């Protein structure tokens, strides 16, 4: 099996938000959670994957980081 980009999900205090996902994106998220559970040996709910997937995207977006640093530094 290929090495996944995510590792075990840390237990962190969450902030609840509600989002609507396209059905195909949800199916892929569920499949990813199943693959991660097989790799780590620990079950993970698909909704717990959203934050660890989204954070690196924002961290590597140069335009966003420029705005973030200008506004919040």
KATA-V992367 format. One record per pair of residues at least 4 apart in sequence whose ideal C-beta (glycine too) atoms are under 7 Angstrom apart, sorted by the first residue. I is the first residue (numbers start at 0). J is the second residue. D is the distance in Angstrom with one decimal. If there is no record, write none. Layout:
BEGIN
{{I	J	D} {I	J	D}}
END
This chain:
BEGIN
{{0	38	6.7} {3	34	6.3} {3	35	5.8} {3	38	5.8} {5	35	6.0} {5	48	6.7} {5	51	5.4} {7	39	4.9} {7	41	6.3} {8	43	5.4} {8	47	5.0} {8	51	6.4} {20	24	4.6} {20	25	4.6} {22	26	6.4} {23	27	6.5} {24	28	6.3} {25	29	6.4} {26	30	6.3} {27	31	6.2} {28	32	6.5} {28	45	4.5} {28	48	6.0} {29	33	6.6} {29	45	4.9} {30	34	6.4} {31	35	6.1} {31	48	6.1} {32	36	6.3} {32	43	5.1} {32	44	6.7} {32	45	4.3} {32	48	5.9} {33	37	6.7} {34	38	6.3} {35	39	5.9} {35	43	5.5} {36	41	6.4} {36	42	4.9} {36	43	5.6} {43	47	5.4} {43	48	6.8} {48	52	5.6} {49	53	5.9} {50	54	6.1} {53	57	6.4} {54	58	6.1} {55	59	6.1} {56	60	6.5} {57	63	5.8} {60	64	6.3} {61	65	6.3} {62	66	6.7} {63	67	5.9} {64	68	6.2} {65	69	6.4} {66	70	6.1} {67	71	5.8} {68	72	4.8}}
END
